[in-house]
Amino acid sequence: MIKDRYINPLTDFGFKKLFGEAANKELLIHFLNQLLPEKHQVEDLEYLPSERLPSSFLDRKVIFDIYCTSSRGEQFIIELQRSKQNHFIDRSIFYSTFPIQEQSERGDWNFKLWPIYTICILDFKINQPNPHNRVIRYVQLKDQDKELFFEDLTYIYIELPNFTKTLDELEDLQDKWLYLFRYLAKLEDRPAALQERIFTGLFHAAEIASYSIEERQNYEVSLKKHRDIKNAIDSALEEGLEKGREEGLKEGELKAKKAMAKQMQAANLALEQIAQITGCSLEQIKNWLED
């Protein structure tokens, strides 16, 4: 049985319940506006189908967590990633190519692109230098002099583990959203520091007691999967560190991934999910699990 009062927004179910339903789109709009520049503030948005089909049967399809467009034409891919994944940056850039290509399907076209934002909410630290330990990193195309070269393709990476502020230290609405992503499921009541009108809607939408029996069951499944993945990764990392000390970094990393794969299989994750999380090929995963 679920003992928490509020849903965990870092689960698949929780994230899409709070931000992926039309009834709660005000929450998504408000969150996006804390990240976007003044000229791209969202007044209204429309959810788009999350499954993007390839241009030919030989290509790979993708399924976004949330895909939407603003009333002025800006397009947004919003991805939640709970566990570290090899080549995640590559994946986020690959995802952004779909709305770029789809803009050419609007009839006569002069190649002018509407602004595209790929926003990644990460429950881990990415493997990129971050000397200032930034929580939010904005990435755009620049030239060799570090001057902005193209401004309509933006990647926003939110590394939640770098956010360590307490309730008393929250300075603005952006801080408050980040705090809720990290700690909403641990709250027993709505804090005095989060009394803005928008958070009234959030706490109402997040209260598990208001869900139907089917919704609570779906959330339990999503929460279990979230915990199983986290436990598998934590255990495998610990084993990998130990093996790495004994046998060298590369060998230890492989043993850690193999252990992770077996624990995820025990948690009933699909082989494709295991391959995606570990960054290994499907064939490699099958070989490990057959040992």
N, C-alpha and C positions, 0 to 999 in steps of 0.2 A: 504493500500500500504506500501511496505517496504521502509523505509527512510534511512536505514543504507547502507554504501558503501560495507562493508565486512560482510561475513557470520559469524554467531555465532557458534564456534566449539563445544559449549556445548549443542547444539541441536542434536537430532538423525540424521537429514539430514546433518547438517553441519559437524559433526564428521565423518560420513561415506563418505561424499563427499571429504573431505580433506585427510583422512587417509585410507579409505576402498576401494578405486578404484585403479586398476592396473596402470592407467595413472599417479597417484600421489604417487606411492609406494616409490619414493625417499624421500618424506616428512616423511613417516612412518619410513623408515630406519634411517634417520638422527635423528629423535626424539628418537627412541629406543637407538641409540648409545650414546646419552647423559645420559642414565640411566644405561647402561650395563658396566660390567668390560671389560678390554682390551681383555681378552681371548674369550669373546663372542660377540665381535663387529660384526655387520651384514654387509655382503658384498652384498648379494642379498636375496630376500625372495619370497615365493609363498603363495598366499592367499588360504586358505582351506575353504571348506563349513562351514558356521557358525552354522548350525543346527546339533547338535550331537544327534543321536538317541540312546535310551537305549538298553541294552543287551536283555531285554525282554519287552513284552507289559505291564508288571506290573510296570516297572520302569519309572522314570520321564525323559523326554527329556529336553535339554537346548538349548538356542540360544545365542551364543556369539555375542558381537558387532563386534569384529574382531578376527579372528583366523588365524594364519599363521605360517609358518616354514621357517627357514633360510636355505641357501644353504648348511650349514654344519650340519643341523639336529636339532638345537635348536627350541623349540616350544614356541609360544607366544599367550596367551589369553590377549586381550586388552579390558577392559571394561570401559565405561563411565557411571557414576552414578550421576545424578543431584540432587537427593533428598535423605535425610536421610532415611535409611531403617533398621528396626530391623533385627538383625542377619546377617548383610551384610558380616561380616568377615567369618561367617560360609558358606555363599553362595559362596564366592570367593574360599574357600578351597574345597568345593564340586565341583566347576567348574574344578579345577585342576585335579580331579580324572579322567576326561574323557581322556585327552591326555595320562595319565599314563596307563589306560587300553588299549587304542588304540595301544600303542607301542607293546603290546603282540601279535598283529595281523600281524606282519611282518614276519611270518614264524618261522624258528628256532630262538630261543631267549634264551639268557643266563641271562635274568633279568637285564641287564645293561640298565639304563635309559638315554635317551638323556636329556639334561638340559631343564627344563620347567620353564617358567616365567609367572606369572599371574600379570598383570599390571592394577591397578585400578586408574582411574582418577576421583577424587571425588570433587564435588562442595559443600562439607560440611565437618565438622569435625567428625571423627569417635569416638565412645564411648570407647576409650582406653586411658590410661594415656599417656600424651605427655608433660613431664615437660620442654623439650627444645623447644616446639612449632615448631617441625620440619615440613617442607613442604613435604619431601619425606622420607618414612620409608621403610627400607629393612628388610624383615623377612625371616629367614631360620631356619632349625631344629638345636637346640643346646642341649648339655647335661646339667647335673645339675651344672657343673662348668662353664657354659656359653661358652663352647668350641664348635666350629662348628662341627656338627655330620654328616650332609649330605648337600652337597653344590649344588646339581643339582635340587633342588626344591626351587624356590625363589618367594616371594610375594613382590610386590612393590606397596605401597599405596601413592598416591599423593594427599594431602589435600590442594586444591587450596586456600581456605580461609586463610590459614596460610602464603601465599605468598603475601607480602605487598610492595615489592620493586617498586620504581619508575623507569622510563626510565634511569635517570642519575645514578641509583644505580646498574644497571645490570652488572654483572661481567663476565659472560661467556655464552656460547650457551645454557646451561641448563636453566639459568635464563631467557634468551630471549624466549625460548619455553614456559616456565611457564607464562611469561608476556602475550604472545599472546593468550594462553588459556583463560586467565582472561579478556583481554581487546581488543582483535582483533575487535569485533563487534562495539566497541565504537570509533575506530580510523577513522579519516576522510582522512588521508594520511599516507603514509609509513614513519615512523620516521627515522631520520638520524642514530639512534643507531641500526637499523635493516637492514643494507645494505648488509649483507652477501648473496652470490649467492643463497643459499638454500631458503632464505626468498623471493627472487624474484619469485621463483616458488610458494611459499605459497600465496603471495599477489595476484598473477595472478589467482590461483585456487579459491581464496576466494572472488573475485570481483563479486558481485551479478549481475551487469549489463551485464556480459558476459554469463549468464545462459539463457537457453531456457525458453519459457513461462511455459512449464510444470515443469521445475526445480524450477522456482521461485514460482509457485503455491504450489509445494510440500514443499518447504522451509517455505512458509507462514504457512502452516498447522503445520509443525514441530515446528516453532517458537511460534505459538499460544498455542500449547500443553505445550511447555516448560514454557511459562509465566503463563498459567492456573495452572499448577502443583505448581509452585513456589508461586503464590498468594494464592492458597488453603492451602499450608503448612504454609506459613507465618501467614495467618489469623487464622488458627487452633492453631498454636503455641501460638499466642497472647491470644486467648480465653482460651487455656489450662492453660497458666500461671495464668490468672485471676481466673479461676475455682480452680486451684491448691492452690492459696492463700486462697480461701474461704472454700474449701471442703477437702483439703488434696491432696498430690501429685498423688497418684494412681487414685483417682476418677477424678481429673482434667485431667490426661493423657487420660483416657478413653473418657471423654467428648470431648477432643481436637481431638482425632482420629475419633470420630463420626461426629464431625463438618467437619473435613477434608474430610471424605468419602462423605458427602452430597455435599460439594463444588466440589469435583472431579466428582461426578455424573452429576452435573449441567454443568461441562465442557466437558461432553460426553466421559469420560474415561471409558474403559471397567471394569467390576467388577474384573477381574483377575488383572488388573493393579492397581486398588485401593487396593486390598488385598496385593499385593506385596509391594507397597509403605508404607502402614500403618503397615505391619507386622502382620495383623490380618487374621483370617481364612475367607474363602469365605462365609461360613455360617454366621459368625458374621457380615460381611459386609451386606449381604442380610437382616438380621434381623434389622440392624440399618436403612437401606434405606426404609424398609417397615413401620417404625414407623410413 
